[in-house]
Amino acid sequence: MEIHRYEKLWFVVSMLLIIGFIATITYGAVGAGIQMVDDEGGTVDPDNIGDYEIRDGVTFEDLQEPQAQHVEGNEYEVAIQAIQFAFIPNPVEVPENSEVTMYITSPDVIHGYKLAGTNVNTMVIPGEMTEITVEFDEPGEYGAVCNEFCGAGHEEMEGILRVVPEDEWEGDA
């Protein structure tokens, strides 16, 4: 039995498309530097979020300031609380050419934290500490939105993250 040449052509095209789809999914999963949220951030008592110890002697409340706190070199930290229907603090300022670790949690319901124009996108779950590290190389302003429905005022839940030029940064160095 002979297979028609058009059937062979469609078979080859179909196989190439399948291989292309698999390669695209594989690249998106491991090659693009995207990390899945894990539970390494630890758990937190939603009633005592401020007392949660981020690292030796530094609590969540210590880092919950509008300006990111300097750790060392170009590393900074900031703590963000997602509550119905706001992000605290808001706005948040970080210096350009910095690597910022954000600790995000919620005392009430599930929220989302998405920075428009970046690949920062995470679910914020009450009782869990989400830890995200991001590099900000260019000055600019990024809108933060909640992308998990969290109640009647969800559509109003937004914030701002400003990346300030190094020469204008007034935080501790």
C-alpha positions as CSV (number, residue, x, y, z in Angstrom):
1,M,0.0,0.0,0.0
2,E,1.4,3.3,-1.0
3,I,0.9,6.5,1.0
4,H,0.1,9.5,-1.0
5,R,2.9,12.2,-1.1
6,Y,0.5,14.9,0.4
7,E,-0.3,12.6,3.3
8,K,3.5,12.2,3.9
9,L,3.9,16.0,3.7
10,W,1.1,16.6,6.2
11,F,2.5,13.9,8.5
12,V,6.0,15.6,8.5
13,V,4.5,19.0,9.0
14,S,2.4,17.7,11.9
15,M,5.4,16.1,13.6
16,L,7.5,19.3,13.2
17,L,4.7,21.3,14.8
18,I,4.4,18.8,17.7
19,I,8.2,18.9,18.3
20,G,8.1,22.8,18.1
21,F,5.3,22.9,20.7
22,I,7.2,20.6,23.0
23,A,10.4,22.6,22.6
24,T,8.5,25.9,23.3
25,I,6.9,24.5,26.5
26,T,10.2,23.1,27.7
27,Y,12.0,26.4,27.1
28,G,9.2,28.3,28.9
29,A,9.4,25.9,31.9
30,V,13.2,25.7,32.3
31,G,15.0,28.0,29.9
32,A,13.5,31.4,30.5
33,G,14.6,31.6,34.2
34,I,11.0,31.4,35.5
35,Q,10.8,30.0,39.0
36,M,7.8,28.4,40.5
37,V,6.7,29.6,44.0
38,D,7.6,27.1,46.7
39,D,7.1,27.0,50.4
40,E,10.7,28.0,51.3
41,G,9.4,31.4,52.5
42,G,7.9,29.6,55.5
43,T,4.6,30.0,57.3
44,V,3.4,33.1,59.2
45,D,0.7,33.7,61.7
46,P,-1.7,36.1,59.9
47,D,-2.5,37.8,63.2
48,N,1.1,38.6,64.0
49,I,2.7,39.2,60.6
50,G,4.9,42.0,61.9
51,D,6.7,39.6,64.3
52,Y,7.6,37.1,61.5
53,E,11.4,36.9,61.5
54,I,12.8,37.2,57.9
55,R,16.4,36.4,59.0
56,D,18.4,36.8,62.2
57,G,16.8,39.7,64.2
58,V,15.1,41.3,61.1
59,T,11.3,41.1,61.3
60,F,8.6,41.6,58.6
61,E,7.7,44.9,60.3
62,D,11.3,46.1,60.0
63,L,11.2,45.7,56.2
64,Q,7.7,47.1,55.7
65,E,8.9,50.6,54.7
66,P,8.2,52.5,51.5
67,Q,12.0,52.3,50.7
68,A,13.7,49.0,50.3
69,Q,16.2,48.3,53.0
70,H,19.8,47.8,52.1
71,V,21.3,44.4,52.9
72,E,24.8,44.4,51.3
73,G,26.3,45.3,47.9
74,N,23.4,45.9,45.5
75,E,21.0,43.7,47.5
76,Y,17.9,45.2,49.1
77,E,14.8,43.8,50.8
78,V,11.2,45.0,51.2
79,A,8.2,43.5,52.9
80,I,4.7,43.9,51.3
81,Q,1.4,43.1,52.9
82,A,-1.6,42.4,50.6
83,I,-4.8,43.2,52.4
84,Q,-8.4,43.8,51.1
85,F,-8.0,46.1,49.0
86,A,-4.5,47.5,49.1
87,F,-0.8,46.8,49.2
88,I,1.1,48.1,52.2
89,P,3.4,50.0,51.8
90,N,2.4,51.8,48.6
91,P,4.3,53.1,46.8
92,V,7.5,51.1,47.2
93,E,10.9,52.6,46.1
94,V,14.0,50.6,45.1
95,P,17.3,51.9,43.6
96,E,18.2,51.1,40.0
97,N,20.9,48.4,39.4
98,S,19.7,46.5,42.5
99,E,18.6,43.0,43.3
100,V,15.5,43.2,45.5
101,T,14.0,40.4,47.6
102,M,10.3,41.0,48.2
103,Y,8.6,39.2,51.1
104,I,4.9,39.2,50.5
105,T,2.0,37.9,52.6
106,S,-1.6,38.4,53.4
107,P,-3.6,38.4,56.7
108,D,-7.0,37.9,55.2
109,V,-7.7,36.2,51.8
110,I,-5.8,35.0,48.8
111,H,-4.4,37.8,46.7
112,G,-2.1,38.0,43.7
113,Y,0.9,40.3,43.1
114,K,1.7,41.1,39.5
115,L,4.2,43.9,38.5
116,A,3.2,45.0,35.0
117,G,6.1,45.0,32.5
118,T,8.0,42.3,34.5
119,N,7.8,38.6,35.0
120,V,6.9,39.1,38.7
121,N,3.6,37.3,39.2
122,T,2.8,35.4,42.3
123,M,-0.1,34.2,44.4
124,V,-0.2,35.6,48.0
125,I,-1.7,33.1,50.4
126,P,-2.6,33.9,54.0
127,G,-0.3,32.1,56.4
128,E,2.5,31.7,53.9
129,M,5.4,34.0,53.1
130,T,6.1,34.4,49.4
131,E,9.7,35.3,48.6
132,I,10.6,36.7,45.2
133,T,14.0,38.1,44.1
134,V,14.0,40.6,41.2
135,E,16.7,42.6,39.5
136,F,15.8,46.2,38.5
137,D,18.4,47.7,36.1
138,E,16.5,50.6,34.7
139,P,14.7,53.5,36.4
140,G,10.9,53.5,35.9
141,E,7.6,52.9,37.5
142,Y,5.8,49.6,37.6
143,G,2.1,49.1,38.4
144,A,1.3,46.4,40.9
145,V,-2.1,44.7,40.6
146,C,-3.9,42.0,42.5
147,N,-4.7,39.3,39.9
148,E,-6.6,36.9,42.2
149,F,-10.2,37.8,42.9
150,C,-10.2,38.9,46.6
151,G,-13.6,40.5,47.1
152,A,-15.9,43.3,46.1
153,G,-13.1,45.9,45.9
154,H,-10.7,43.7,44.0
155,E,-10.7,45.9,40.9
156,E,-9.4,48.9,42.9
157,M,-6.5,47.0,44.4
158,E,-3.3,48.4,42.9
159,G,0.1,49.7,43.9
160,I,3.2,51.2,42.5
161,L,6.9,50.1,42.6
162,R,9.3,52.9,41.6
163,V,12.8,52.2,40.5
164,V,14.7,55.4,41.4
165,P,18.0,56.4,39.6
166,E,21.1,55.7,41.8
167,D,22.0,59.4,42.1
168,E,18.5,60.2,43.4
169,W,18.3,57.3,45.8
170,E,18.0,58.6,49.4
171,G,17.8,55.2,51.1
172,D,20.5,53.8,53.3
173,A,23.5,52.6,51.3
